Amino acid sequence: MQEEKSENKVNNGVEILQHIKDIKAKYHAEPVDIVEEEMSFIDKLNRLVQLILNDDSFSVYTALEDSSLEKWKKKRFSRWLKKTIVTNYKNSFYFVFLTSITAFLVSEAVTFYADGNMADFKTYIKAILTEVSFIFLSGYKASDWIQKIWVNILRAGVFSLMLFVISSQTIMGGTKFDTSSKAIQEQIQILEAQIKEKEKTIQFYMDRGWGVNVRKHTDDKNKLVEKLIDLKDRQAEGSNAEVSKLVVYKSYGQAFFRVLLLLISVLITRRLFIF
């Protein structure tokens, strides 16, 4: 048994040595002239281009001259600009359009985030972060159903926030104008009723010949008339029921326009970016 084992070991050793010799013979490294290999490749490439163009006079060697290569390097930026803007003009248009919409929505959101009437650096940061977050969530692609649920919840939340931010100021402005118009109309009605009461009082004192009371109530009436004229002038300038309704409808239209821009930005983001 021991003799058989020793013979097997010898046979395996011989076979291993034979395999090593075969590998060395197969992968024997010979010295290679790198320049000759490169130029041979260029020759083959030159011939291939000539066959493609069907023009034996064409030569790729002129393009490999130092002056040609230097010009090619110098025009690197112009090539990138042409490829980015001219070749992909649709994406360039989408990007400019999205940037314009984002800038407009940021300007509209600044007034919402501003403390008081002053917009500072932090205010712009808040508005920009909200817009960037909305763009990111619009283009975010979830990997599984759990992420899809969370992403949709976040999208709905940010969309609702953006909707409130960009439309609240416009709607509040129209509502405030409508409230002011109604208040002016109510004041006019009250003043007209007070003037009528003063006229009755003045007539009462005139019938009795009480001149002092007549003069006093006449002065009061004139003051009420002045206030009434001032309110009538304000109403004539636009603070009336018909104009206030138009202002409210206009504010709703402006808010709807902002919502459309918000939805368009979602479509453009989905076209340009997939995160």
Order of alpha helices (4+ residues) and beta strands (2+ residues): alpha-alpha-alpha-alpha-alpha-alpha-alpha-alpha-alpha
